[in-house]
């Protein structure tokens, strides 16, 4: 058995690139499971390589073996997981001293190797902060990109250079701090232009009141920190004191500063009432495309918003968000007082993140998922921003093209499925069965091409009120009718891909119908697949299950339903079972393939297919409800003597629903052609009962 590649060093990393002598240690699921069992059950980072040696995923865990084992034990329902057995060639690990070290190492490895399944934020140079060193003799405000542990105040971050420099201009215009470098301050002999335009008191060459300058520095700190109420109160007192002392120049300066603050406040959205520095994260996702928004709320005011887009994300939401936060705060210059998220992270992801942020902030930083109140409103606002940004920034054509290409590759289709049709059957216990056909063109619904079908049944007996509870027969009938129209009418040309809702049995019935009509599959005809919904399976009555049953002393009795004892045993012991059951994700069956294809969770192709299937289901249910409503009305009217087909149609056309007919008076019923006084009274009598 192979030995695990694991080392207990807190800063060690896997070899750069692919080692020259690298060979996969696993080529099937069984060999991967052996590697998993050799992993240490300690904090650290795991690195998954494909069979060519490329790093495809980097993750962290509090217990490495337990986390990685989840990928292979049937408990992990992420749809990229089934592909791991065919994709992976090795799993390496690096043991760290604690969770926080694991998170930092994970960040470094992701940035270095850019794995396929990880969130990868670009090295962003848009993080700007304003630095104010209050310990200097004559402090100044400056724009910097990096934060040093030097005791200075740092304010921000600002998502763009223009935003940071606008704030700097406001401060320079109204608070009059020096703007020159320390070297110029020490060597200048004459006052510069900033002094001439009254933007600087020129401490470089003139005697300046140090206390007055210190007051200005303090005001700048309050202004940038968003503590405007405290700043305004101080300025108002200073302005009044200067006016009382007849120092009108000082009073005018304080007045101008107050006006500048008012103008700034008008530009800022007040989104909360707290006094904390909060970062609020919003997430919007469609398939593998994810939009993140980080709102910087300072003292209840929205100071700025940053946006990030990711593509090709196949992990679940919580893991994608955790990966994003690790990457974001690895680059962000400041940690907030509080972090608000739209949904929870895994416990072994949330705790190290909070600890890391707390260390950077210098005090405890809670990571919260609010469920009510002002904090919840902030999260909802961030999510609305993420959805809006997604709609604005994405290219539907590019996204649709990418999804179609991925779908063709995943399902091994003969052509790009630019036109797709999906079919679904709807009924209640066999009554009023109908079917829908929805059409997507280039990944988007083409509602003008939607069609509805009434299921006729063999010999058309369903039109006589019979029931049909056989979805297989109904689907076969609809597909035969649709395919015949393709042969007989030019405007019913075959699509690139036909999708039916169901499993392998449904697929085989449709294939038989196509063969009967002489329509080929693939290149010479049409691609065909069936989409089965995600399902959970409990323990089944297999031979092994029966053996376990006998070992527990559970025996079948002659009067019991066959298998009932096993079913009772499963129910009684479900809470104690180690394995709650197998999760079968949404699967696609294709002609000629023995096994179904699992579409990766969060992938664009899965999102496209489920949208198509759900739209077919919605359209079928809508049609069924309309037909059921009409049939119930017709059945009520059929029982009234004197109402024939023409009168029935006239009543339905005039009133539109059975509720409206029931509510109608005799006089209103007489307005319908063919309805006289006696018939109207008969209708009222029949429907009122």
C-alpha positions as CSV (number, residue, x, y, z in Angstrom):
1,X,0.0,0.0,0.0
2,X,1.3,3.4,-0.9
3,X,2.6,5.7,1.9
4,X,0.9,9.1,2.4
5,X,2.6,12.2,1.2
6,X,2.2,14.3,4.3
7,X,4.6,16.4,6.3
8,X,4.3,18.2,9.6
9,X,5.7,21.6,8.8
10,X,3.5,24.7,9.1
11,X,4.8,26.5,6.0
12,X,5.7,23.6,3.7
13,X,4.1,23.4,0.3
14,X,3.7,20.8,-2.4
15,X,6.4,20.7,-5.0
16,X,6.2,23.6,-7.4
17,X,4.6,22.4,-10.7
18,X,4.6,18.7,-11.6
19,X,7.7,16.7,-10.5
20,X,9.6,15.2,-13.4
21,X,9.2,11.6,-12.0
22,X,5.6,12.1,-10.8
23,X,3.3,9.1,-11.4
24,X,-0.3,8.7,-10.2
25,X,-0.7,6.5,-7.1
26,X,-4.4,5.9,-7.8
27,X,-6.1,5.0,-11.0
28,X,-9.5,3.9,-9.6
29,X,-11.9,4.5,-6.7
30,X,-10.5,1.7,-4.6
31,X,-6.9,3.0,-4.8
32,X,-8.2,6.5,-4.0
33,X,-10.0,5.2,-0.9
34,X,-6.7,3.6,0.3
35,X,-5.0,7.0,0.0
36,X,-7.8,8.7,1.9
37,X,-7.4,6.3,4.8
38,X,-3.7,7.0,5.1
39,X,-4.3,10.8,5.5
40,X,-3.7,12.1,9.0
41,X,-6.7,13.2,11.1
42,X,-5.2,16.5,12.0
43,X,-5.5,20.2,10.9
44,X,-4.0,20.9,7.5
45,X,-4.4,21.3,3.8
46,X,-5.2,18.6,1.2
47,X,-4.1,18.9,-2.4
48,X,-5.9,16.9,-5.2
49,X,-4.0,16.2,-8.4
50,X,-5.4,14.8,-11.6
51,X,-3.8,11.8,-13.3
52,X,-1.4,14.1,-15.2
53,X,-0.1,15.6,-12.0
54,X,-1.9,19.0,-12.2
55,X,-3.3,20.4,-9.0
56,X,-7.1,20.7,-9.5
57,X,-8.3,21.5,-5.9
58,X,-6.8,22.7,-2.7
59,X,-8.9,22.5,0.5
60,X,-8.4,23.0,4.3
61,X,-9.8,20.9,7.1
62,X,-9.7,20.6,10.9
63,X,-9.4,16.8,10.4
64,X,-7.9,16.0,7.0
65,X,-9.0,12.3,6.7
66,X,-12.5,13.0,7.9
67,X,-13.0,15.9,5.4
68,X,-11.6,14.1,2.4
69,X,-13.4,10.9,3.2
70,X,-16.7,12.8,2.7
71,X,-16.0,13.0,-1.0
72,X,-16.2,9.3,-1.4
73,X,-18.6,7.9,1.2
74,X,-21.9,8.9,-0.5
75,X,-22.6,11.7,2.0
76,X,-21.3,14.4,-0.2
77,X,-24.0,15.3,-2.8
78,X,-21.9,17.8,-4.8
79,X,-22.2,16.7,-8.3
80,X,-18.5,17.1,-9.2
81,X,-17.7,14.4,-6.5
82,X,-18.6,11.4,-8.7
83,X,-16.1,12.6,-11.3
84,X,-13.3,12.6,-8.8
85,X,-12.7,8.8,-9.0
86,X,-12.1,9.2,-12.7
87,X,-10.2,12.4,-12.5
88,X,-7.8,12.1,-9.5
89,X,-4.4,10.5,-9.5
90,X,-3.2,11.5,-6.0
91,X,-4.2,13.2,-2.8
92,X,-1.4,14.9,-0.9
93,X,-1.6,16.6,2.5
94,X,0.3,19.2,4.6
95,X,-0.2,19.1,8.3
96,X,-0.4,22.4,10.1
97,X,-0.4,23.4,13.8
98,X,-3.9,24.8,13.7
99,X,-6.9,25.8,11.6
100,X,-5.7,29.3,11.0
101,X,-2.4,28.2,9.6
102,X,-4.3,25.8,7.3
103,X,-6.4,28.7,6.0
104,X,-3.3,30.8,5.3
105,X,-1.5,27.9,3.6
106,X,-4.6,27.2,1.5
107,X,-4.6,30.8,0.3
108,X,-0.9,30.7,-0.7
109,X,-1.4,27.4,-2.6
110,X,-4.5,28.6,-4.5
111,X,-2.8,31.8,-5.5
112,X,0.3,29.9,-6.7
113,X,-1.3,27.0,-8.5
114,X,-4.7,28.5,-9.6
115,X,-6.6,25.2,-9.2
116,X,-9.5,24.5,-11.5
117,X,-12.1,24.1,-8.8
118,X,-11.1,26.9,-6.4
119,X,-12.2,30.6,-6.3
120,X,-9.3,32.6,-7.7
121,X,-9.3,36.3,-7.1
122,X,-6.9,38.2,-9.3
123,X,-4.0,40.0,-7.6
124,X,-6.1,43.2,-7.2
125,X,-4.4,46.5,-7.1
126,X,-7.7,48.4,-6.4
127,X,-7.3,48.1,-2.7
128,X,-6.3,51.6,-1.6
129,X,-6.3,53.1,1.9
130,X,-5.6,56.5,3.4
131,X,-2.8,56.7,5.9
132,X,-2.7,59.3,8.7
133,X,0.2,59.2,11.1
134,X,-0.9,61.2,14.2
135,X,2.5,60.7,15.8
136,X,4.3,62.8,13.3
137,X,5.2,66.4,14.1
138,X,3.0,67.7,11.3
139,X,0.9,64.8,10.1
140,X,-0.4,64.5,6.6
141,X,-2.9,62.3,4.8
142,X,-1.6,60.1,1.9
143,X,-2.9,57.3,-0.3
144,X,-1.1,54.0,0.1
145,X,-1.7,50.4,-1.0
146,X,-0.2,48.4,1.9
147,X,-0.8,48.6,5.6
148,X,2.2,48.5,7.9
149,X,2.2,47.8,11.6
150,X,3.6,51.3,12.3
151,X,1.0,52.8,14.6
152,X,-0.6,55.0,12.0
153,X,-4.3,55.3,11.3
154,X,-5.5,53.6,8.1
155,X,-8.9,54.3,6.6
156,X,-10.7,52.5,3.8
157,X,-10.5,50.4,1.7
158,X,-11.4,52.4,-1.4
159,X,-12.4,50.4,-4.4
160,X,-10.9,52.7,-6.9
161,X,-8.2,55.4,-7.1
162,X,-10.7,58.0,-8.1
163,X,-12.7,57.4,-4.9
164,X,-9.7,57.6,-2.7
165,X,-8.3,60.7,-4.3
166,X,-11.7,62.4,-4.2
167,X,-11.8,61.9,-0.4
168,X,-8.2,63.2,-0.3
169,X,-9.2,66.4,-2.2
170,X,-12.1,67.0,0.2
171,X,-9.8,66.7,3.2
172,X,-7.1,68.9,1.7
173,X,-9.6,71.6,0.7
174,X,-11.4,71.9,4.0
175,X,-9.1,70.6,6.7
176,X,-5.8,72.1,5.4
177,X,-3.2,69.5,6.3
178,X,0.2,69.6,4.6
179,X,0.6,67.5,1.3
180,X,4.4,67.7,0.8
181,X,6.8,64.8,1.6
182,X,8.9,64.8,4.8
183,X,12.0,65.7,2.8
184,X,10.4,68.7,1.3
185,X,9.0,69.7,4.7
186,X,12.5,69.7,6.2
187,X,14.2,71.5,3.3
188,X,11.7,74.0,1.9
189,X,12.7,77.7,2.2
190,X,9.6,79.3,0.7
191,X,5.9,78.5,1.1
192,X,4.4,76.6,-1.8
193,X,1.3,77.2,-3.9
194,X,-0.9,75.3,-1.4
195,X,-0.2,78.0,1.1
196,X,-1.0,80.7,-1.4
197,X,-4.5,79.2,-2.1
198,X,-5.1,78.7,1.6
199,X,-4.9,74.9,1.5
200,X,-2.0,74.5,3.9
201,X,-0.7,76.6,6.9
202,X,2.9,76.0,5.6
203,X,4.5,74.6,8.8
204,X,7.6,74.1,6.6
205,X,8.5,77.9,6.8
206,X,6.1,79.6,9.3
207,X,5.3,79.2,12.9
208,X,2.0,77.4,13.1
209,X,-0.2,76.8,16.2
210,X,0.6,73.2,17.0
211,X,-2.7,72.7,19.0
212,X,-4.8,74.1,16.2
213,X,-3.1,71.8,13.7
214,X,-3.6,68.8,16.1
215,X,-7.3,69.7,16.2
216,X,-7.4,69.6,12.4
217,X,-5.7,66.2,12.4
218,X,-8.2,64.9,15.0
219,X,-11.1,66.2,12.8
220,X,-9.7,64.4,9.8
221,X,-9.6,61.2,11.7
222,X,-13.2,61.5,12.8
223,X,-14.3,62.4,9.2
224,X,-12.6,59.4,7.7
225,X,-13.8,57.0,10.4
226,X,-17.4,58.1,9.7
227,X,-17.9,59.5,13.2
228,X,-19.7,62.5,11.7
229,X,-22.0,63.3,14.6
230,X,-19.1,63.7,16.9
231,X,-17.2,65.7,14.3
232,X,-20.2,68.0,13.6
233,X,-20.8,68.6,17.3
234,X,-17.2,69.7,17.9
235,X,-17.1,71.9,14.8
236,X,-20.3,73.7,15.8
237,X,-19.0,74.4,19.3
238,X,-15.7,75.7,17.8
239,X,-17.5,77.9,15.3
240,X,-19.7,79.4,18.0
241,X,-16.7,80.0,20.3
242,X,-14.8,81.7,17.5
243,X,-17.8,83.9,16.7
244,X,-18.3,84.9,20.3
245,X,-14.6,85.9,20.4
246,X,-15.0,87.8,17.2
247,X,-12.5,85.5,15.4
248,X,-14.6,85.5,12.3
249,X,-11.9,83.8,10.1
250,X,-11.8,80.8,12.4
251,X,-15.6,80.7,12.5
252,X,-15.8,80.8,8.7
253,X,-13.3,78.0,8.4
254,X,-15.4,75.8,10.8
255,X,-18.5,76.7,8.8
256,X,-16.9,75.6,5.5
257,X,-15.9,72.4,7.1
258,X,-19.4,71.8,8.3
259,X,-20.7,72.4,4.8
260,X,-18.2,69.9,3.3
261,X,-19.3,67.3,5.8
262,X,-23.0,67.9,4.9
263,X,-22.2,67.5,1.2
264,X,-20.3,64.2,1.9
265,X,-23.2,62.9,4.0
266,X,-25.7,63.6,1.2
267,X,-23.6,61.4,-1.1
268,X,-23.5,58.5,1.3
269,X,-26.4,56.1,1.7
270,X,-27.5,55.6,5.3
271,X,-28.1,51.9,5.4
272,X,-27.9,51.1,9.1
273,X,-28.1,52.5,12.5
274,X,-25.1,50.8,14.2
275,X,-21.8,52.3,15.2
276,X,-19.7,49.4,13.9
277,X,-17.5,49.0,10.8
278,X,-19.3,46.2,9.0
279,X,-18.5,44.3,5.8
280,X,-21.6,42.8,4.3
281,X,-21.3,40.1,1.7
282,X,-23.9,39.3,-1.0
283,X,-23.9,36.3,-3.4
284,X,-25.8,35.6,-6.5
285,X,-25.3,32.4,-8.5
286,X,-26.5,30.8,-11.7
287,X,-24.8,27.5,-12.3
288,X,-21.1,27.9,-12.2
289,X,-21.2,31.7,-12.6
290,X,-21.1,33.5,-9.2
291,X,-21.2,37.2,-8.4
292,X,-19.9,38.5,-5.1
293,X,-20.5,41.9,-3.6
294,X,-18.8,43.3,-0.5
295,X,-20.5,46.4,1.0
296,X,-18.3,48.5,3.3
297,X,-20.7,49.9,5.9
298,X,-19.0,52.3,8.4
299,X,-21.0,53.7,11.3
300,X,-24.2,52.9,9.5
301,X,-23.2,54.6,6.2
302,X,-22.4,52.8,3.0
303,X,-18.8,53.9,2.2
304,X,-18.2,51.8,-0.9
305,X,-18.9,48.5,-2.7
306,X,-16.6,46.0,-4.4
307,X,-17.7,43.4,-6.9
308,X,-16.2,40.2,-8.1
309,X,-17.2,37.6,-10.7
310,X,-16.2,34.0,-10.8
311,X,-16.9,31.4,-13.5
312,X,-16.7,27.6,-13.5
313,X,-17.5,27.2,-9.8
314,X,-18.7,23.6,-9.3
315,X,-18.6,23.5,-5.5
316,X,-21.6,24.1,-3.2
317,X,-22.4,27.6,-2.1
318,X,-20.9,27.4,1.4
319,X,-17.6,26.2,0.1
320,X,-17.4,28.8,-2.7
321,X,-18.2,31.6,-0.2
322,X,-15.5,30.3,2.2
323,X,-12.9,30.2,-0.6
324,X,-13.9,33.7,-1.7
325,X,-13.6,35.2,1.8
326,X,-10.2,33.6,2.4
327,X,-8.9,35.0,-0.8
328,X,-10.6,38.4,-0.3
329,X,-9.3,39.1,3.2
330,X,-5.9,37.8,2.3
331,X,-5.6,40.9,0.0
332,X,-7.9,43.4,1.9
333,X,-6.0,46.0,3.8
334,X,-8.4,46.2,6.8
335,X,-10.6,43.8,8.7
336,X,-14.1,45.0,9.8
337,X,-15.6,45.0,13.3
338,X,-18.2,42.6,12.1
339,X,-18.7,40.4,9.0
340,X,-22.2,39.6,7.8
341,X,-22.9,36.7,5.5
342,X,-26.0,35.5,3.6
343,X,-25.6,31.9,4.7
344,X,-23.5,29.9,7.1
345,X,-20.0,28.4,6.4
346,X,-18.9,25.0,7.6
347,X,-17.9,25.1,11.3
348,X,-14.3,24.3,10.5
349,X,-14.3,27.2,8.0
350,X,-16.1,29.8,10.1
351,X,-14.0,29.6,13.2
352,X,-10.6,30.0,11.7
353,X,-11.8,32.9,9.5
354,X,-13.2,34.7,12.6
355,X,-9.9,34.0,14.5
356,X,-7.8,35.3,11.6
357,X,-9.9,38.5,11.2
358,X,-9.8,39.1,14.9
359,X,-6.0,38.9,14.9
360,X,-5.8,41.4,12.0
361,X,-8.4,43.8,13.6
362,X,-6.9,43.6,17.1
363,X,-10.2,42.6,18.7
364,X,-12.8,40.0,18.3
365,X,-14.5,40.0,14.9
366,X,-17.8,38.0,14.9
367,X,-18.9,36.3,11.7
368,X,-22.7,36.4,11.6
369,X,-25.6,35.1,9.5
370,X,-28.5,37.5,10.5
371,X,-32.0,36.2,10.4
372,X,-33.9,39.5,11.2
373,X,-33.5,43.2,12.0
374,X,-31.2,45.8,10.4
375,X,-28.4,43.3,9.8
376,X,-30.7,41.1,7.8
377,X,-31.8,44.1,5.8
378,X,-28.1,44.8,5.0
379,X,-27.5,41.3,3.8
380,X,-30.6,41.4,1.6
381,X,-29.4,44.7,0.1
382,X,-26.0,43.1,-0.7
383,X,-27.7,40.2,-2.3
384,X,-29.9,42.5,-4.5
385,X,-26.7,44.3,-5.5
386,X,-25.1,41.0,-6.4
387,X,-28.1,39.9,-8.5
388,X,-28.2,43.3,-10.3
389,X,-24.5,43.3,-11.0
390,X,-24.7,39.7,-12.4
391,X,-27.4,40.8,-14.8
392,X,-25.5,43.9,-15.8
393,X,-22.0,42.5,-16.2
394,X,-22.6,39.1,-17.7
395,X,-22.9,38.4,-21.4
396,X,-25.8,36.1,-21.9
397,X,-24.5,35.1,-25.3
398,X,-21.1,34.2,-24.0
399,X,-22.5,32.4,-20.9
400,X,-25.0,30.5,-23.1
401,X,-22.3,29.5,-25.6
402,X,-20.1,28.3,-22.8
403,X,-22.9,26.2,-21.3
404,X,-23.8,24.7,-24.6
405,X,-20.2,23.7,-25.3
406,X,-19.8,22.2,-21.8
407,X,-23.1,20.3,-22.3
408,X,-22.0,18.9,-25.6
409,X,-18.7,17.7,-24.2
410,X,-20.2,16.3,-21.0
411,X,-23.0,14.4,-22.8
412,X,-20.9,13.5,-25.9
413,X,-23.5,15.0,-28.2
414,X,-23.1,14.9,-31.9
415,X,-23.7,18.6,-32.4
416,X,-23.9,21.8,-30.3
417,X,-27.5,21.8,-28.8
418,X,-28.5,25.3,-30.0
419,X,-32.2,24.2,-30.1
420,X,-33.3,22.0,-27.3
421,X,-36.8,20.6,-26.6
422,X,-37.9,19.2,-23.3
423,X,-41.1,17.2,-22.6
424,X,-43.1,16.6,-19.4
425,X,-46.4,14.9,-18.5
426,X,-48.8,16.2,-15.9
427,X,-52.0,14.6,-14.4
428,X,-53.7,13.8,-11.1
429,X,-54.2,10.1,-10.6
430,X,-54.5,9.7,-14.4
431,X,-57.2,12.3,-14.9
432,X,-56.9,15.0,-17.5
433,X,-53.4,14.0,-18.6
434,X,-51.5,16.6,-20.6
435,X,-47.9,17.1,-21.8
436,X,-45.8,20.1,-22.5
437,X,-43.0,20.8,-25.0
438,X,-40.7,23.8,-24.1
439,X,-38.0,25.1,-26.4
440,X,-34.7,26.7,-25.6
441,X,-32.7,28.4,-28.3
442,X,-29.0,29.2,-27.5
443,X,-29.7,28.5,-23.9
444,X,-32.7,30.8,-23.4
445,X,-36.4,30.1,-23.5
446,X,-38.2,30.6,-26.8
447,X,-41.8,30.8,-25.5
448,X,-43.3,31.3,-29.0
449,X,-42.3,27.8,-29.8
450,X,-43.9,26.1,-26.7
451,X,-46.5,23.5,-27.4
452,X,-49.2,21.7,-25.4
453,X,-50.6,18.2,-26.0
454,X,-53.7,16.5,-24.7
455,X,-53.0,12.9,-24.1
456,X,-55.5,10.8,-26.2
457,X,-54.6,7.3,-25.1
458,X,-55.0,4.2,-27.3
459,X,-58.1,4.6,-29.4
460,X,-58.7,8.1,-28.0
461,X,-60.5,6.8,-25.0
462,X,-59.3,9.6,-22.8
463,X,-61.5,12.0,-24.6
464,X,-64.4,10.0,-23.2
465,X,-63.3,10.6,-19.5
466,X,-61.2,7.6,-19.0
467,X,-58.0,7.8,-16.9
468,X,-54.4,7.0,-17.8
469,X,-51.8,6.7,-15.1
470,X,-49.0,5.4,-17.3
471,X,-46.4,8.1,-17.8
472,X,-44.4,5.8,-20.0
473,X,-47.3,5.4,-22.4
474,X,-48.2,9.1,-22.3
475,X,-44.6,10.2,-23.0
476,X,-44.3,7.7,-25.9
477,X,-47.6,9.0,-27.4
478,X,-46.5,12.6,-27.2
479,X,-43.1,11.9,-28.7
480,X,-44.6,9.9,-31.5
481,X,-47.0,12.7,-32.4
482,X,-44.2,15.3,-32.3
483,X,-41.9,13.1,-34.4
484,X,-44.6,12.4,-37.0
485,X,-45.2,16.2,-37.3
486,X,-41.5,16.6,-38.0
487,X,-41.8,14.1,-40.9
488,X,-45.0,15.7,-42.3
489,X,-44.5,19.5,-41.7
490,X,-41.5,21.6,-42.4
491,X,-42.2,24.0,-39.5
492,X,-41.9,21.1,-37.1
493,X,-38.2,20.4,-37.9
494,X,-36.3,18.3,-35.4
495,X,-34.2,20.1,-32.7
496,X,-30.6,19.5,-32.0
497,X,-31.4,17.8,-28.6
498,X,-34.5,16.3,-27.2
499,X,-34.7,16.0,-23.4
500,X,-37.3,13.9,-21.6
501,X,-38.0,14.0,-17.9
502,X,-37.4,10.5,-16.5
503,X,-35.0,7.6,-16.3
504,X,-33.7,4.9,-18.5
505,X,-37.1,3.3,-19.0
506,X,-38.5,6.5,-20.4
507,X,-35.5,6.8,-22.7
508,X,-35.9,3.3,-24.1
509,X,-39.6,3.8,-24.9
510,X,-38.8,7.0,-26.9
511,X,-35.9,5.3,-28.7
512,X,-38.3,2.5,-29.7
513,X,-40.8,5.1,-31.0
514,X,-38.0,6.8,-33.0
515,X,-37.0,3.5,-34.5
516,X,-40.6,2.7,-35.6
517,X,-40.7,6.1,-37.4
518,X,-37.3,5.6,-39.0
519,X,-35.7,8.6,-37.2
520,X,-32.0,8.1,-36.5
521,X,-30.1,9.1,-33.4
522,X,-27.0,11.2,-33.4
523,X,-25.4,12.7,-36.5
524,X,-28.0,11.5,-38.9
525,X,-31.0,12.5,-36.8
526,X,-31.4,14.0,-33.4
527,X,-29.6,13.7,-30.1
528,X,-31.8,12.3,-27.3
529,X,-31.3,12.2,-23.5
530,X,-33.4,11.7,-20.3
531,X,-32.9,13.7,-17.1
532,X,-33.6,12.0,-13.8
533,X,-34.2,14.0,-10.7
534,X,-32.0,13.9,-7.6
535,X,-33.2,11.1,-5.3
536,X,-32.3,9.7,-1.9
537,X,-32.4,5.9,-1.3
538,X,-32.6,4.2,2.1
539,X,-31.3,0.8,2.8
540,X,-32.8,-1.7,0.3
541,X,-34.0,-5.2,0.9
542,X,-30.9,-6.9,-0.6
543,X,-29.4,-10.2,0.4
544,X,-26.9,-8.3,2.6
545,X,-29.8,-6.4,4.2
546,X,-31.7,-9.6,4.9
547,X,-28.6,-11.1,6.5
548,X,-28.3,-8.1,8.8
549,X,-32.0,-8.5,9.6
550,X,-31.6,-12.1,10.6
551,X,-28.5,-11.2,12.7
552,X,-30.7,-8.7,14.6
553,X,-33.3,-11.4,15.3
554,X,-35.9,-9.9,13.0
555,X,-37.9,-12.6,11.2
556,X,-40.6,-12.5,8.5
557,X,-44.0,-13.7,9.6
558,X,-46.5,-15.5,7.3
559,X,-49.1,-12.8,7.7
560,X,-46.7,-9.9,7.2
561,X,-46.3,-8.2,3.9
562,X,-43.2,-9.5,2.1
563,X,-40.3,-7.3,3.1
564,X,-42.4,-5.5,5.8
565,X,-40.2,-6.7,8.7
566,X,-37.1,-5.3,6.9
567,X,-38.9,-2.0,6.2
568,X,-40.0,-1.7,9.9
569,X,-36.4,-2.5,11.0
570,X,-35.0,0.3,8.7
571,X,-37.5,2.8,10.0
572,X,-36.8,1.9,13.6
573,X,-33.0,2.0,13.3
574,X,-32.8,5.0,10.9
575,X,-31.7,7.4,13.6
576,X,-28.9,5.1,14.7
577,X,-27.6,4.2,11.3
578,X,-24.1,5.4,10.3
579,X,-25.1,5.7,6.7
580,X,-28.4,7.7,6.3
581,X,-28.7,6.5,2.7
582,X,-27.2,7.0,-0.7
583,X,-27.6,10.3,-2.5
584,X,-28.1,10.0,-6.2
585,X,-27.7,13.4,-7.8
586,X,-29.4,14.5,-11.0
587,X,-28.3,12.1,-13.7
588,X,-28.6,12.1,-17.5
589,X,-29.1,8.9,-19.4
590,X,-27.9,8.8,-23.0
591,X,-28.6,6.1,-25.7
592,X,-26.1,3.3,-25.8
593,X,-24.5,4.1,-22.4
594,X,-24.9,1.7,-19.5
595,X,-24.4,4.2,-16.7
596,X,-25.9,7.6,-16.2
597,X,-23.8,10.8,-16.4
598,X,-23.8,13.0,-13.3
599,X,-23.6,16.7,-14.1
600,X,-21.3,18.6,-11.8
601,X,-23.0,20.5,-9.0
602,X,-23.0,24.2,-9.6
603,X,-22.0,23.7,-13.3
604,X,-23.4,25.8,-16.1
605,X,-24.5,22.6,-17.9
606,X,-26.5,21.4,-14.9
607,X,-28.1,24.8,-14.4
608,X,-29.1,24.8,-18.1
609,X,-30.6,21.3,-18.0
610,X,-32.5,21.9,-14.7
611,X,-33.9,25.2,-16.1
612,X,-35.1,23.4,-19.2
613,X,-36.7,20.6,-17.2
614,X,-38.3,22.9,-14.6
615,X,-39.7,25.1,-17.3
616,X,-41.3,22.0,-19.0
617,X,-42.7,20.9,-15.6
618,X,-44.1,24.4,-14.9
619,X,-45.7,24.6,-18.4
620,X,-47.2,21.2,-18.1
621,X,-48.8,21.9,-14.7
622,X,-50.2,25.2,-15.9
623,X,-51.8,23.4,-18.9
624,X,-53.2,20.6,-16.6
625,X,-54.7,23.1,-14.2
626,X,-56.5,24.9,-17.0
627,X,-57.8,21.7,-18.5
628,X,-58.9,20.3,-15.1
629,X,-60.7,23.5,-14.3
630,X,-62.6,23.4,-17.6
631,X,-63.4,19.7,-17.3
632,X,-64.8,20.2,-13.8
633,X,-67.0,23.0,-15.1
634,X,-68.1,20.8,-18.0
635,X,-68.9,17.8,-15.8
636,X,-71.1,20.0,-13.6
637,X,-73.0,21.4,-16.6
638,X,-73.3,18.0,-18.2
639,X,-75.6,16.9,-15.4
640,X,-78.2,19.7,-16.1
641,X,-81.0,18.7,-18.5
642,X,-81.4,21.0,-21.4
643,X,-77.8,22.0,-21.8
644,X,-76.2,20.7,-25.0
645,X,-72.7,21.2,-26.4
646,X,-73.5,24.6,-28.0
647,X,-75.1,26.0,-24.8
648,X,-72.2,24.7,-22.7
649,X,-69.6,26.4,-24.9
650,X,-71.6,29.7,-24.8
651,X,-71.8,29.6,-21.0
652,X,-68.0,28.9,-20.7
653,X,-67.2,31.7,-23.2
654,X,-69.5,34.2,-21.5
655,X,-68.5,33.6,-17.8
656,X,-65.1,32.0,-18.1
657,X,-65.2,29.9,-14.9
658,X,-67.6,27.7,-12.8
659,X,-67.2,30.2,-10.0
660,X,-68.6,33.0,-12.2
661,X,-71.5,30.8,-13.4
662,X,-72.4,29.9,-9.8
663,X,-72.4,33.5,-8.9
664,X,-74.6,34.5,-11.8
665,X,-78.3,35.4,-11.3
666,X,-81.1,34.1,-13.5
667,X,-81.2,37.4,-15.3
668,X,-77.5,37.3,-16.0
669,X,-77.7,33.7,-17.3
670,X,-80.5,34.7,-19.6
671,X,-78.1,37.1,-21.4
672,X,-76.3,34.0,-22.8
673,X,-77.6,32.9,-26.2
674,X,-79.6,29.7,-25.9
675,X,-80.5,30.1,-22.2
676,X,-84.1,30.9,-21.4
677,X,-85.8,31.6,-18.1
678,X,-86.6,28.0,-17.2
679,X,-83.1,26.8,-18.1
680,X,-81.5,29.6,-16.2
681,X,-83.5,28.6,-13.1
682,X,-82.5,25.0,-13.6
683,X,-78.8,26.1,-13.7
684,X,-79.1,28.2,-10.6
685,X,-80.8,25.3,-8.8
686,X,-78.2,22.7,-9.8
687,X,-75.2,24.8,-9.0
688,X,-76.4,26.3,-5.8
689,X,-76.8,22.8,-4.3
